[in-house]
Amino acid sequence: MAIKRNAMKCLKCGDIIESKSVHDFVRCSCDSIFVDGGHQYLRRGFSQGISSDDYLDLSMDENGLYYKPLPNDKRRKKLLKEAGIDERDMV
Ligand SMILES: [Zn+2]
């Protein structure tokens, strides 16, 4: 699947970071997470102690749709809703 947007939001510092090209390595300002890979691959890194509660993945596929959370991932659903992202805009 092609990647249109390679981005994450850090829920510790609030930064939204985006990797725009293959070697564009971007770290959030509190150093908790990074993204890399641009539109080629989704590479992520996390500081020690960072869990899935500490970030939100905002990557999109080639049609500009967000990747849908798993059915049991209520937290991510809630966070996407808070970010103003409609479930109809997800795949
Ligand atoms: Zn951060």
PDB file of the backbone (N, CA, C, O) and the ligand in Angstrom, with CONECT records:
HET     ZN  A 101       1
ATOM      1  N   MET A   1       0.856  -1.213   0.000  1.00  0.00           N
ATOM      2  CA  MET A   1       0.000   0.000   0.000  1.00  0.00           C
ATOM      3  C   MET A   1       0.882   1.250   0.000  1.00  0.00           C
ATOM      4  O   MET A   1       1.842   1.350   0.765  1.00  0.00           O
ATOM      5  N   ALA A   2       0.548   2.172  -0.848  1.00  0.00           N
ATOM      6  CA  ALA A   2       1.340   3.400  -0.919  1.00  0.00           C
ATOM      7  C   ALA A   2       1.031   4.293   0.283  1.00  0.00           C
ATOM      8  O   ALA A   2      -0.075   4.288   0.824  1.00  0.00           O
ATOM      9  N   ILE A   3       2.023   5.037   0.668  1.00  0.00           N
ATOM     10  CA  ILE A   3       1.880   5.928   1.818  1.00  0.00           C
ATOM     11  C   ILE A   3       1.793   7.365   1.319  1.00  0.00           C
ATOM     12  O   ILE A   3       2.657   7.819   0.570  1.00  0.00           O
ATOM     13  N   LYS A   4       0.775   8.063   1.724  1.00  0.00           N
ATOM     14  CA  LYS A   4       0.636   9.470   1.342  1.00  0.00           C
ATOM     15  C   LYS A   4       1.179  10.382   2.432  1.00  0.00           C
ATOM     16  O   LYS A   4       1.795  11.410   2.149  1.00  0.00           O
ATOM     17  N   ARG A   5       0.942   9.994   3.685  1.00  0.00           N
ATOM     18  CA  ARG A   5       1.402  10.813   4.798  1.00  0.00           C
ATOM     19  C   ARG A   5       1.975   9.899   5.873  1.00  0.00           C
ATOM     20  O   ARG A   5       1.345   8.921   6.276  1.00  0.00           O
ATOM     21  N   ASN A   6       3.170  10.230   6.328  1.00  0.00           N
ATOM     22  CA  ASN A   6       3.854   9.453   7.349  1.00  0.00           C
ATOM     23  C   ASN A   6       4.003  10.362   8.565  1.00  0.00           C
ATOM     24  O   ASN A   6       4.958  11.133   8.658  1.00  0.00           O
ATOM     25  N   ALA A   7       3.053  10.268   9.496  1.00  0.00           N
ATOM     26  CA  ALA A   7       3.025  11.241  10.586  1.00  0.00           C
ATOM     27  C   ALA A   7       2.511  10.618  11.880  1.00  0.00           C
ATOM     28  O   ALA A   7       1.737   9.661  11.870  1.00  0.00           O
ATOM     29  N   MET A   8       2.962  11.190  12.987  1.00  0.00           N
ATOM     30  CA  MET A   8       2.472  10.788  14.299  1.00  0.00           C
ATOM     31  C   MET A   8       2.317  12.013  15.181  1.00  0.00           C
ATOM     32  O   MET A   8       2.998  13.024  15.007  1.00  0.00           O
ATOM     33  N   LYS A   9       1.400  11.895  16.133  1.00  0.00           N
ATOM     34  CA  LYS A   9       1.260  12.937  17.149  1.00  0.00           C
ATOM     35  C   LYS A   9       1.792  12.390  18.465  1.00  0.00           C
ATOM     36  O   LYS A   9       1.424  11.293  18.885  1.00  0.00           O
ATOM     37  N   CYS A  10       2.662  13.161  19.112  1.00  0.00           N
ATOM     38  CA  CYS A  10       3.151  12.801  20.440  1.00  0.00           C
ATOM     39  C   CYS A  10       2.151  13.352  21.454  1.00  0.00           C
ATOM     40  O   CYS A  10       1.853  14.546  21.453  1.00  0.00           O
ATOM     41  N   LEU A  11       1.638  12.485  22.310  1.00  0.00           N
ATOM     42  CA  LEU A  11       0.642  12.939  23.284  1.00  0.00           C
ATOM     43  C   LEU A  11       1.301  13.467  24.552  1.00  0.00           C
ATOM     44  O   LEU A  11       0.612  13.907  25.473  1.00  0.00           O
ATOM     45  N   LYS A  12       2.627  13.427  24.606  1.00  0.00           N
ATOM     46  CA  LYS A  12       3.342  14.007  25.757  1.00  0.00           C
ATOM     47  C   LYS A  12       3.611  15.493  25.531  1.00  0.00           C
ATOM     48  O   LYS A  12       3.380  16.309  26.423  1.00  0.00           O
ATOM     49  N   CYS A  13       4.103  15.849  24.330  1.00  0.00           N
ATOM     50  CA  CYS A  13       4.406  17.263  24.064  1.00  0.00           C
ATOM     51  C   CYS A  13       3.403  17.894  23.095  1.00  0.00           C
ATOM     52  O   CYS A  13       3.380  19.115  22.941  1.00  0.00           O
ATOM     53  N   GLY A  14       2.578  17.076  22.443  1.00  0.00           N
ATOM     54  CA  GLY A  14       1.567  17.608  21.530  1.00  0.00           C
ATOM     55  C   GLY A  14       2.047  17.834  20.116  1.00  0.00           C
ATOM     56  O   GLY A  14       1.259  18.216  19.251  1.00  0.00           O
ATOM     57  N   ASP A  15       3.332  17.604  19.861  1.00  0.00           N
ATOM     58  CA  ASP A  15       3.868  17.814  18.505  1.00  0.00           C
ATOM     59  C   ASP A  15       3.265  16.828  17.516  1.00  0.00           C
ATOM     60  O   ASP A  15       3.060  15.657  17.836  1.00  0.00           O
ATOM     61  N   ILE A  16       2.984  17.315  16.308  1.00  0.00           N
ATOM     62  CA  ILE A  16       2.681  16.421  15.198  1.00  0.00           C
ATOM     63  C   ILE A  16       3.914  16.428  14.311  1.00  0.00           C
ATOM     64  O   ILE A  16       4.308  17.468  13.784  1.00  0.00           O
ATOM     65  N   ILE A  17       4.518  15.259  14.151  1.00  0.00           N
ATOM     66  CA  ILE A  17       5.756  15.162  13.371  1.00  0.00           C
ATOM     67  C   ILE A  17       5.475  14.371  12.107  1.00  0.00           C
ATOM     68  O   ILE A  17       4.690  13.423  12.114  1.00  0.00           O
ATOM     69  N   GLU A  18       6.133  14.776  11.004  1.00  0.00           N
ATOM     70  CA  GLU A  18       5.886  14.142   9.716  1.00  0.00           C
ATOM     71  C   GLU A  18       7.201  13.943   8.970  1.00  0.00           C
ATOM     72  O   GLU A  18       8.025  14.853   8.885  1.00  0.00           O
ATOM     73  N   SER A  19       7.383  12.747   8.437  1.00  0.00           N
ATOM     74  CA  SER A  19       8.540  12.461   7.594  1.00  0.00           C
ATOM     75  C   SER A  19       8.113  12.596   6.142  1.00  0.00           C
ATOM     76  O   SER A  19       7.253  11.856   5.665  1.00  0.00           O
ATOM     77  N   LYS A  20       8.725  13.553   5.441  1.00  0.00           N
ATOM     78  CA  LYS A  20       8.256  13.882   4.094  1.00  0.00           C
ATOM     79  C   LYS A  20       9.052  13.241   2.975  1.00  0.00           C
ATOM     80  O   LYS A  20       8.610  13.239   1.826  1.00  0.00           O
ATOM     81  N   SER A  21      10.217  12.696   3.288  1.00  0.00           N
ATOM     82  CA  SER A  21      10.977  11.987   2.258  1.00  0.00           C
ATOM     83  C   SER A  21      11.727  10.844   2.928  1.00  0.00           C
ATOM     84  O   SER A  21      11.753  10.736   4.154  1.00  0.00           O
ATOM     85  N   VAL A  22      12.331  10.000   2.114  1.00  0.00           N
ATOM     86  CA  VAL A  22      12.794   8.713   2.615  1.00  0.00           C
ATOM     87  C   VAL A  22      13.821   8.814   3.756  1.00  0.00           C
ATOM     88  O   VAL A  22      13.828   7.972   4.653  1.00  0.00           O
ATOM     89  N   HIS A  23      14.680   9.830   3.725  1.00  0.00           N
ATOM     90  CA  HIS A  23      15.639   9.954   4.832  1.00  0.00           C
ATOM     91  C   HIS A  23      15.332  11.162   5.723  1.00  0.00           C
ATOM     92  O   HIS A  23      16.219  11.713   6.374  1.00  0.00           O
ATOM     93  N   ASP A  24      14.072  11.554   5.736  1.00  0.00           N
ATOM     94  CA  ASP A  24      13.644  12.686   6.568  1.00  0.00           C
ATOM     95  C   ASP A  24      13.266  12.149   7.954  1.00  0.00           C
ATOM     96  O   ASP A  24      12.144  11.702   8.189  1.00  0.00           O
ATOM     97  N   PHE A  25      14.234  12.210   8.849  1.00  0.00           N
ATOM     98  CA  PHE A  25      14.104  11.688  10.204  1.00  0.00           C
ATOM     99  C   PHE A  25      13.640  12.835  11.102  1.00  0.00           C
ATOM    100  O   PHE A  25      14.355  13.826  11.252  1.00  0.00           O
ATOM    101  N   VAL A  26      12.452  12.713  11.700  1.00  0.00           N
ATOM    102  CA  VAL A  26      11.896  13.812  12.487  1.00  0.00           C
ATOM    103  C   VAL A  26      11.566  13.313  13.891  1.00  0.00           C
ATOM    104  O   VAL A  26      10.914  12.284  14.074  1.00  0.00           O
ATOM    105  N   ARG A  27      12.038  14.077  14.873  1.00  0.00           N
ATOM    106  CA  ARG A  27      11.836  13.716  16.267  1.00  0.00           C
ATOM    107  C   ARG A  27      10.936  14.774  16.916  1.00  0.00           C
ATOM    108  O   ARG A  27      11.006  15.946  16.547  1.00  0.00           O
ATOM    109  N   CYS A  28      10.102  14.382  17.864  1.00  0.00           N
ATOM    110  CA  CYS A  28       9.263  15.371  18.547  1.00  0.00           C
ATOM    111  C   CYS A  28      10.103  16.155  19.546  1.00  0.00           C
ATOM    112  O   CYS A  28      11.216  15.752  19.885  1.00  0.00           O
ATOM    113  N   SER A  29       9.560  17.283  20.018  1.00  0.00           N
ATOM    114  CA  SER A  29      10.405  18.168  20.836  1.00  0.00           C
ATOM    115  C   SER A  29      10.706  17.599  22.222  1.00  0.00           C
ATOM    116  O   SER A  29      11.671  18.031  22.852  1.00  0.00           O
ATOM    117  N   CYS A  30       9.919  16.650  22.714  1.00  0.00           N
ATOM    118  CA  CYS A  30      10.254  16.052  24.023  1.00  0.00           C
ATOM    119  C   CYS A  30      11.043  14.755  23.856  1.00  0.00           C
ATOM    120  O   CYS A  30      11.319  14.067  24.839  1.00  0.00           O
ATOM    121  N   ASP A  31      11.409  14.417  22.615  1.00  0.00           N
ATOM    122  CA  ASP A  31      12.285  13.271  22.333  1.00  0.00           C
ATOM    123  C   ASP A  31      11.648  11.898  22.578  1.00  0.00           C
ATOM    124  O   ASP A  31      12.357  10.897  22.676  1.00  0.00           O
ATOM    125  N   SER A  32      10.325  11.847  22.676  1.00  0.00           N
ATOM    126  CA  SER A  32       9.678  10.559  22.968  1.00  0.00           C
ATOM    127  C   SER A  32       9.576   9.660  21.746  1.00  0.00           C
ATOM    128  O   SER A  32       9.729   8.442  21.847  1.00  0.00           O
ATOM    129  N   ILE A  33       9.315  10.270  20.579  1.00  0.00           N
ATOM    130  CA  ILE A  33       9.085   9.460  19.376  1.00  0.00           C
ATOM    131  C   ILE A  33       9.789  10.077  18.172  1.00  0.00           C
ATOM    132  O   ILE A  33      10.120  11.262  18.163  1.00  0.00           O
ATOM    133  N   PHE A  34      10.009   9.237  17.150  1.00  0.00           N
ATOM    134  CA  PHE A  34      10.441   9.789  15.867  1.00  0.00           C
ATOM    135  C   PHE A  34       9.763   9.039  14.735  1.00  0.00           C
ATOM    136  O   PHE A  34       9.311   7.906  14.904  1.00  0.00           O
ATOM    137  N   VAL A  35       9.697   9.687  13.578  1.00  0.00           N
ATOM    138  CA  VAL A  35       9.205   9.049  12.352  1.00  0.00           C
ATOM    139  C   VAL A  35      10.285   9.203  11.278  1.00  0.00           C
ATOM    140  O   VAL A  35      11.097  10.127  11.315  1.00  0.00           O
ATOM    141  N   ASP A  36      10.270   8.278  10.327  1.00  0.00           N
ATOM    142  CA  ASP A  36      11.267   8.261   9.260  1.00  0.00           C
ATOM    143  C   ASP A  36      10.684   7.443   8.107  1.00  0.00           C
ATOM    144  O   ASP A  36       9.726   6.693   8.293  1.00  0.00           O
ATOM    145  N   GLY A  37      11.259   7.589   6.940  1.00  0.00           N
ATOM    146  CA  GLY A  37      10.854   6.738   5.810  1.00  0.00           C
ATOM    147  C   GLY A  37      10.035   7.447   4.758  1.00  0.00           C
ATOM    148  O   GLY A  37       9.832   6.909   3.669  1.00  0.00           O
ATOM    149  N   GLY A  38       9.561   8.640   5.057  1.00  0.00           N
ATOM    150  CA  GLY A  38       8.795   9.391   4.067  1.00  0.00           C
ATOM    151  C   GLY A  38       7.635   8.597   3.522  1.00  0.00           C
ATOM    152  O   GLY A  38       6.835   8.034   4.269  1.00  0.00           O
ATOM    153  N   HIS A  39       7.558   8.562   2.192  1.00  0.00           N
ATOM    154  CA  HIS A  39       6.450   7.846   1.559  1.00  0.00           C
ATOM    155  C   HIS A  39       6.858   6.442   1.117  1.00  0.00           C
ATOM    156  O   HIS A  39       6.126   5.767   0.392  1.00  0.00           O
ATOM    157  N   GLN A  40       8.045   6.013   1.568  1.00  0.00           N
ATOM    158  CA  GLN A  40       8.532   4.679   1.202  1.00  0.00           C
ATOM    159  C   GLN A  40       8.160   3.620   2.238  1.00  0.00           C
ATOM    160  O   GLN A  40       7.707   2.531   1.886  1.00  0.00           O
ATOM    161  N   TYR A  41       8.351   3.940   3.496  1.00  0.00           N
ATOM    162  CA  TYR A  41       8.042   2.975   4.566  1.00  0.00           C
ATOM    163  C   TYR A  41       7.791   3.749   5.856  1.00  0.00           C
ATOM    164  O   TYR A  41       8.235   4.888   6.003  1.00  0.00           O
ATOM    165  N   LEU A  42       7.076   3.121   6.787  1.00  0.00           N
ATOM    166  CA  LEU A  42       6.765   3.761   8.068  1.00  0.00           C
ATOM    167  C   LEU A  42       7.749   3.252   9.110  1.00  0.00           C
ATOM    168  O   LEU A  42       7.586   2.163   9.660  1.00  0.00           O
ATOM    169  N   ARG A  43       8.767   4.053   9.371  1.00  0.00           N
ATOM    170  CA  ARG A  43       9.729   3.678  10.403  1.00  0.00           C
ATOM    171  C   ARG A  43       9.458   4.523  11.638  1.00  0.00           C
ATOM    172  O   ARG A  43       9.315   5.741  11.536  1.00  0.00           O
ATOM    173  N   ARG A  44       9.386   3.888  12.804  1.00  0.00           N
ATOM    174  CA  ARG A  44       9.118   4.584  14.050  1.00  0.00           C
ATOM    175  C   ARG A  44      10.145   4.223  15.106  1.00  0.00           C
ATOM    176  O   ARG A  44      10.731   3.141  15.088  1.00  0.00           O
ATOM    177  N   GLY A  45      10.348   5.154  16.024  1.00  0.00           N
ATOM    178  CA  GLY A  45      11.196   4.855  17.169  1.00  0.00           C
ATOM    179  C   GLY A  45      10.611   5.503  18.393  1.00  0.00           C
ATOM    180  O   GLY A  45       9.938   6.531  18.318  1.00  0.00           O
ATOM    181  N   PHE A  46      10.882   4.877  19.534  1.00  0.00           N
ATOM    182  CA  PHE A  46      10.298   5.342  20.781  1.00  0.00           C
ATOM    183  C   PHE A  46      11.371   5.367  21.852  1.00  0.00           C
ATOM    184  O   PHE A  46      12.238   4.494  21.896  1.00  0.00           O
ATOM    185  N   SER A  47      11.310   6.368  22.713  1.00  0.00           N
ATOM    186  CA  SER A  47      12.213   6.382  23.849  1.00  0.00           C
ATOM    187  C   SER A  47      11.775   5.315  24.839  1.00  0.00           C
ATOM    188  O   SER A  47      10.651   4.816  24.790  1.00  0.00           O
ATOM    189  N   GLN A  48      12.676   4.986  25.721  1.00  0.00           N
ATOM    190  CA  GLN A  48      12.383   3.990  26.732  1.00  0.00           C
ATOM    191  C   GLN A  48      11.167   4.413  27.566  1.00  0.00           C
ATOM    192  O   GLN A  48      11.067   5.568  27.981  1.00  0.00           O
ATOM    193  N   GLY A  49      10.258   3.489  27.806  1.00  0.00           N
ATOM    194  CA  GLY A  49       9.102   3.771  28.644  1.00  0.00           C
ATOM    195  C   GLY A  49       7.908   4.329  27.883  1.00  0.00           C
ATOM    196  O   GLY A  49       6.837   4.510  28.463  1.00  0.00           O
ATOM    197  N   ILE A  50       8.074   4.600  26.610  1.00  0.00           N
ATOM    198  CA  ILE A  50       6.951   5.113  25.813  1.00  0.00           C
ATOM    199  C   ILE A  50       6.050   3.944  25.406  1.00  0.00           C
ATOM    200  O   ILE A  50       6.522   2.932  24.888  1.00  0.00           O
ATOM    201  N   SER A  51       4.759   4.102  25.647  1.00  0.00           N
ATOM    202  CA  SER A  51       3.817   3.042  25.277  1.00  0.00           C
ATOM    203  C   SER A  51       2.843   3.569  24.228  1.00  0.00           C
ATOM    204  O   SER A  51       2.892   4.740  23.851  1.00  0.00           O
ATOM    205  N   SER A  52       1.970   2.699  23.768  1.00  0.00           N
ATOM    206  CA  SER A  52       1.007   3.116  22.734  1.00  0.00           C
ATOM    207  C   SER A  52       0.020   4.157  23.263  1.00  0.00           C
ATOM    208  O   SER A  52      -0.711   4.763  22.481  1.00  0.00           O
ATOM    209  N   ASP A  53      -0.010   4.369  24.563  1.00  0.00           N
ATOM    210  CA  ASP A  53      -0.850   5.437  25.124  1.00  0.00           C
ATOM    211  C   ASP A  53      -0.236   6.819  24.923  1.00  0.00           C
ATOM    212  O   ASP A  53      -0.889   7.831  25.175  1.00  0.00           O
ATOM    213  N   ASP A  54       0.999   6.865  24.477  1.00  0.00           N
ATOM    214  CA  ASP A  54       1.732   8.136  24.421  1.00  0.00           C
ATOM    215  C   ASP A  54       1.790   8.753  23.031  1.00  0.00           C
ATOM    216  O   ASP A  54       2.368   9.825  22.855  1.00  0.00           O
ATOM    217  N   TYR A  55       1.201   8.093  22.046  1.00  0.00           N
ATOM    218  CA  TYR A  55       1.253   8.648  20.695  1.00  0.00           C
ATOM    219  C   TYR A  55       0.035   8.212  19.901  1.00  0.00           C
ATOM    220  O   TYR A  55      -0.679   7.281  20.274  1.00  0.00           O
ATOM    221  N   LEU A  56      -0.182   8.916  18.791  1.00  0.00           N
ATOM    222  CA  LEU A  56      -1.273   8.594  17.884  1.00  0.00           C
ATOM    223  C   LEU A  56      -0.703   8.595  16.474  1.00  0.00           C
ATOM    224  O   LEU A  56      -0.064   9.560  16.057  1.00  0.00           O
ATOM    225  N   ASP A  57      -0.933   7.515  15.746  1.00  0.00           N
ATOM    226  CA  ASP A  57      -0.426   7.452  14.381  1.00  0.00           C
ATOM    227  C   ASP A  57      -1.397   8.166  13.446  1.00  0.00           C
ATOM    228  O   ASP A  57      -2.584   7.842  13.426  1.00  0.00           O
ATOM    229  N   LEU A  58      -0.912   9.121  12.679  1.00  0.00           N
ATOM    230  CA  LEU A  58      -1.762   9.911  11.778  1.00  0.00           C
ATOM    231  C   LEU A  58      -1.394   9.674  10.318  1.00  0.00           C
ATOM    232  O   LEU A  58      -1.606  10.534   9.464  1.00  0.00           O
ATOM    233  N   SER A  59      -0.841   8.496  10.046  1.00  0.00           N
ATOM    234  CA  SER A  59      -0.435   8.216   8.669  1.00  0.00           C
ATOM    235  C   SER A  59      -1.646   7.947   7.787  1.00  0.00           C
ATOM    236  O   SER A  59      -2.696   7.498   8.247  1.00  0.00           O
ATOM    237  N   MET A  60      -1.459   8.241   6.489  1.00  0.00           N
ATOM    238  CA  MET A  60      -2.539   8.075   5.513  1.00  0.00           C
ATOM    239  C   MET A  60      -2.072   7.213   4.353  1.00  0.00           C
ATOM    240  O   MET A  60      -0.885   7.167   4.033  1.00  0.00           O
ATOM    241  N   ASP A  61      -3.016   6.536   3.736  1.00  0.00           N
ATOM    242  CA  ASP A  61      -2.683   5.756   2.546  1.00  0.00           C
ATOM    243  C   ASP A  61      -2.753   6.634   1.288  1.00  0.00           C
ATOM    244  O   ASP A  61      -2.935   7.847   1.387  1.00  0.00           O
ATOM    245  N   GLU A  62      -2.610   6.022   0.110  1.00  0.00           N
ATOM    246  CA  GLU A  62      -2.518   6.792  -1.134  1.00  0.00           C
ATOM    247  C   GLU A  62      -3.792   7.563  -1.464  1.00  0.00           C
ATOM    248  O   GLU A  62      -3.757   8.526  -2.230  1.00  0.00           O
ATOM    249  N   ASN A  63      -4.914   7.144  -0.889  1.00  0.00           N
ATOM    250  CA  ASN A  63      -6.172   7.850  -1.141  1.00  0.00           C
ATOM    251  C   ASN A  63      -6.461   8.936  -0.102  1.00  0.00           C
ATOM    252  O   ASN A  63      -7.540   9.528  -0.090  1.00  0.00           O
ATOM    253  N   GLY A  64      -5.491   9.184   0.759  1.00  0.00           N
ATOM    254  CA  GLY A  64      -5.690  10.201   1.793  1.00  0.00           C
ATOM    255  C   GLY A  64      -6.549   9.718   2.931  1.00  0.00           C
ATOM    256  O   GLY A  64      -7.161  10.519   3.639  1.00  0.00           O
ATOM    257  N   LEU A  65      -6.601   8.400   3.116  1.00  0.00           N
ATOM    258  CA  LEU A  65      -7.408   7.850   4.197  1.00  0.00           C
ATOM    259  C   LEU A  65      -6.508   7.380   5.336  1.00  0.00           C
ATOM    260  O   LEU A  65      -5.419   6.853   5.107  1.00  0.00           O
ATOM    261  N   TYR A  66      -6.975   7.578   6.551  1.00  0.00           N
ATOM    262  CA  TYR A  66      -6.238   7.141   7.730  1.00  0.00           C
ATOM    263  C   TYR A  66      -6.416   5.643   7.912  1.00  0.00           C
ATOM    264  O   TYR A  66      -7.417   5.067   7.486  1.00  0.00           O
ATOM    265  N   TYR A  67      -5.445   5.027   8.542  1.00  0.00           N
ATOM    266  CA  TYR A  67      -5.576   3.602   8.834  1.00  0.00           C
ATOM    267  C   TYR A  67      -6.509   3.433  10.027  1.00  0.00           C
ATOM    268  O   TYR A  67      -6.303   4.017  11.090  1.00  0.00           O
ATOM    269  N   LYS A  68      -7.521   2.635   9.825  1.00  0.00           N
ATOM    270  CA  LYS A  68      -8.558   2.442  10.834  1.00  0.00           C
ATOM    271  C   LYS A  68      -7.991   1.723  12.063  1.00  0.00           C
ATOM    272  O   LYS A  68      -7.190   0.798  11.928  1.00  0.00           O
ATOM    273  N   PRO A  69      -8.405   2.146  13.250  1.00  0.00           N
ATOM    274  CA  PRO A  69      -7.950   1.412  14.430  1.00  0.00           C
ATOM    275  C   PRO A  69      -8.580   0.023  14.461  1.00  0.00           C
ATOM    276  O   PRO A  69      -9.643  -0.197  13.881  1.00  0.00           O
ATOM    277  N   LEU A  70      -7.933  -0.888  15.125  1.00  0.00           N
ATOM    278  CA  LEU A  70      -8.520  -2.220  15.290  1.00  0.00           C
ATOM    279  C   LEU A  70      -9.828  -2.087  16.069  1.00  0.00           C
ATOM    280  O   LEU A  70      -9.976  -1.165  16.871  1.00  0.00           O
ATOM    281  N   PRO A  71     -10.786  -3.006  15.840  1.00  0.00           N
ATOM    282  CA  PRO A  71     -12.104  -2.874  16.480  1.00  0.00           C
ATOM    283  C   PRO A  71     -12.031  -2.729  18.005  1.00  0.00           C
ATOM    284  O   PRO A  71     -12.875  -2.075  18.618  1.00  0.00           O
ATOM    285  N   ASN A  72     -11.015  -3.347  18.604  1.00  0.00           N
ATOM    286  CA  ASN A  72     -10.934  -3.269  20.076  1.00  0.00           C
ATOM    287  C   ASN A  72     -10.109  -2.076  20.563  1.00  0.00           C
ATOM    288  O   ASN A  72      -9.903  -1.909  21.765  1.00  0.00           O
ATOM    289  N   ASP A  73      -9.636  -1.242  19.621  1.00  0.00           N
ATOM    290  CA  ASP A  73      -8.798  -0.115  20.032  1.00  0.00           C
ATOM    291  C   ASP A  73      -9.662   1.136  20.265  1.00  0.00           C
ATOM    292  O   ASP A  73      -9.674   2.062  19.454  1.00  0.00           O
ATOM    293  N   LYS A  74     -10.368   1.134  21.372  1.00  0.00           N
ATOM    294  CA  LYS A  74     -11.289   2.243  21.696  1.00  0.00           C
ATOM    295  C   LYS A  74     -10.544   3.541  21.950  1.00  0.00           C
ATOM    296  O   LYS A  74     -11.032   4.624  21.628  1.00  0.00           O
ATOM    297  N   ARG A  75      -9.356   3.422  22.532  1.00  0.00           N
ATOM    298  CA  ARG A  75      -8.582   4.621  22.835  1.00  0.00           C
ATOM    299  C   ARG A  75      -8.218   5.362  21.544  1.00  0.00           C
ATOM    300  O   ARG A  75      -8.360   6.582  21.455  1.00  0.00           O
ATOM    301  N   ARG A  76      -7.749   4.605  20.546  1.00  0.00           N
ATOM    302  CA  ARG A  76      -7.363   5.276  19.298  1.00  0.00           C
ATOM    303  C   ARG A  76      -8.579   5.870  18.598  1.00  0.00           C
ATOM    304  O   ARG A  76      -8.501   6.961  18.032  1.00  0.00           O
ATOM    305  N   LYS A  77      -9.707   5.154  18.636  1.00  0.00           N
ATOM    306  CA  LYS A  77     -10.939   5.689  18.055  1.00  0.00           C
ATOM    307  C   LYS A  77     -11.298   7.034  18.681  1.00  0.00           C
ATOM    308  O   LYS A  77     -11.638   7.989  17.983  1.00  0.00           O
ATOM    309  N   LYS A  78     -11.214   7.088  20.013  1.00  0.00           N
ATOM    310  CA  LYS A  78     -11.559   8.303  20.752  1.00  0.00           C
ATOM    311  C   LYS A  78     -10.598   9.442  20.376  1.00  0.00           C
ATOM    312  O   LYS A  78     -11.024  10.578  20.163  1.00  0.00           O
ATOM    313  N   LEU A  79      -9.308   9.124  20.297  1.00  0.00           N
ATOM    314  CA  LEU A  79      -8.306  10.146  19.977  1.00  0.00           C
ATOM    315  C   LEU A  79      -8.491  10.684  18.563  1.00  0.00           C
ATOM    316  O   LEU A  79      -8.347  11.884  18.325  1.00  0.00           O
ATOM    317  N   LEU A  80      -8.813   9.787  17.620  1.00  0.00           N
ATOM    318  CA  LEU A  80      -9.035  10.237  16.242  1.00  0.00           C
ATOM    319  C   LEU A  80     -10.261  11.130  16.172  1.00  0.00           C
ATOM    320  O   LEU A  80     -10.280  12.123  15.445  1.00  0.00           O
ATOM    321  N   LYS A  81     -11.276  10.769  16.931  1.00  0.00           N
ATOM    322  CA  LYS A  81     -12.498  11.574  16.981  1.00  0.00           C
ATOM    323  C   LYS A  81     -12.174  12.971  17.537  1.00  0.00           C
ATOM    324  O   LYS A  81     -12.632  13.985  17.009  1.00  0.00           O
ATOM    325  N   GLU A  82     -11.384  12.998  18.602  1.00  0.00           N
ATOM    326  CA  GLU A  82     -10.980  14.278  19.205  1.00  0.00           C
ATOM    327  C   GLU A  82     -10.152  15.121  18.236  1.00  0.00           C
ATOM    328  O   GLU A  82     -10.197  16.351  18.272  1.00  0.00           O
ATOM    329  N   ALA A  83      -9.395  14.440  17.369  1.00  0.00           N
ATOM    330  CA  ALA A  83      -8.572  15.156  16.381  1.00  0.00           C
ATOM    331  C   ALA A  83      -9.405  15.607  15.171  1.00  0.00           C
ATOM    332  O   ALA A  83      -8.877  16.200  14.230  1.00  0.00           O
ATOM    333  N   GLY A  84     -10.716  15.316  15.211  1.00  0.00           N
ATOM    334  CA  GLY A  84     -11.596  15.762  14.137  1.00  0.00           C
ATOM    335  C   GLY A  84     -11.558  14.866  12.912  1.00  0.00           C
ATOM    336  O   GLY A  84     -11.931  15.293  11.819  1.00  0.00           O
ATOM    337  N   ILE A  85     -11.109  13.620  13.083  1.00  0.00           N
ATOM    338  CA  ILE A  85     -11.013  12.696  11.957  1.00  0.00           C
ATOM    339  C   ILE A  85     -12.220  11.767  11.965  1.00  0.00           C
ATOM    340  O   ILE A  85     -12.457  11.038  12.928  1.00  0.00           O
ATOM    341  N   ASP A  86     -12.969  11.807  10.886  1.00  0.00           N
ATOM    342  CA  ASP A  86     -14.192  11.019  10.768  1.00  0.00           C
ATOM    343  C   ASP A  86     -13.855   9.571  10.414  1.00  0.00           C
ATOM    344  O   ASP A  86     -12.902   9.308   9.679  1.00  0.00           O
ATOM    345  N   GLU A  87     -14.632   8.650  10.936  1.00  0.00           N
ATOM    346  CA  GLU A  87     -14.410   7.233  10.630  1.00  0.00           C
ATOM    347  C   GLU A  87     -14.576   6.936   9.145  1.00  0.00           C
ATOM    348  O   GLU A  87     -13.989   5.980   8.638  1.00  0.00           O
ATOM    349  N   ARG A  88     -15.361   7.736   8.448  1.00  0.00           N
ATOM    350  CA  ARG A  88     -15.529   7.547   6.995  1.00  0.00           C
ATOM    351  C   ARG A  88     -14.263   7.866   6.226  1.00  0.00           C
ATOM    352  O   ARG A  88     -14.119   7.480   5.067  1.00  0.00           O
ATOM    353  N   ASP A  89     -13.327   8.587   6.883  1.00  0.00           N
ATOM    354  CA  ASP A  89     -12.064   8.922   6.229  1.00  0.00           C
ATOM    355  C   ASP A  89     -10.958   7.923   6.570  1.00  0.00           C
ATOM    356  O   ASP A  89      -9.771   8.228   6.455  1.00  0.00           O
ATOM    357  N   MET A  90     -11.367   6.733   6.991  1.00  0.00           N
ATOM    358  CA  MET A  90     -10.367   5.716   7.363  1.00  0.00           C
ATOM    359  C   MET A  90     -10.539   4.468   6.509  1.00  0.00           C
ATOM    360  O   MET A  90     -11.626   4.184   6.006  1.00  0.00           O
ATOM    361  N   VAL A  91      -9.444   3.729   6.354  1.00  0.00           N
ATOM    362  CA  VAL A  91      -9.507   2.434   5.672  1.00  0.00           C
ATOM    363  C   VAL A  91      -9.038   1.335   6.612  1.00  0.00           C
ATOM    364  O   VAL A  91      -9.014   0.165   6.231  1.00  0.00           O
TER     365      VAL A  91
HETATM  366 ZN    ZN A 101       6.931  14.569  22.317  1.00  0.00          ZN2+
END
